[in-house]
Amino acid sequence: MMNFRQQLQSGKHLLGTMVTLPTAATAEILADLGFEWLFIDAEHSALSYGCLLYTSDAADEGLGVDL
């Protein structure tokens, strides 16, 4: 299986979205829905540092990638 970078370089269209809600469940649900990448916006949203850690962990598990 190709990693994220290899998929981008191959020209494959990858479906993704932005995460701005301050809950780890949001990232987990989006990953389970089939999104291939998530942009976790910590600058323009209400994500605190602690919430950012939980959200990135949930995305890591849901997407099956190493962050």
N, C-alpha and C positions, 0 to 999 in steps of 0.2 A: 504494500500500500504506500502511495506517495504521501510525503508530509506536506504541510501547508505551503511551504516555499516552492516545492517541486510542482504542486498543483497550479500555483500561480504562474510559474515559469512555462508550464505546458500550455497555457492559454485557457485552461478550464475556467468556466464561470462559476464562482463560488457565492453562495447565498449567505448573507450576514445581516446583522442589525446592530443598533446602538442600545446599550443598557444604561438607563438613567435612574431607574427606580432603586431605592436603597434597601433592597432585599436580595439575599443570596438565592432565594427560590425563583426569582425572575430569571436569572442566568441559567439556572438548572432547567427550568421549563423551556426556555428558548432553545437550549442545546438539545433537549429531548424532542422538540418539534422538528428538528432536522437542519437548523442553521449550522453552517460550516465554520463560521467565525463570528465572534462577538466583540464589539468595540465598547469597552467599559469606560464611560465618560466620568472621570472624577473631577474634572475642572468645571463643567457647567451643570452639575447635578448635586443632589444632597448626599452624596456618598462620603461618609467619614472614612478615616483610615482603617478602622476596624471593620466596617462594612465592606470596604474595598477588598480586604483580605478574604473575608467570607465569600464575597461574590466571585473573586478570581479563583478560589478553590472550587466553588460549585461549577464554574465554567470549565475548569480543568477536568473535573470528573465527567461532566456531561459531554464535552467535546472529545474527550479521550486524547488530549494533547498535553505535553509538558510545557508549562509556562515559565 
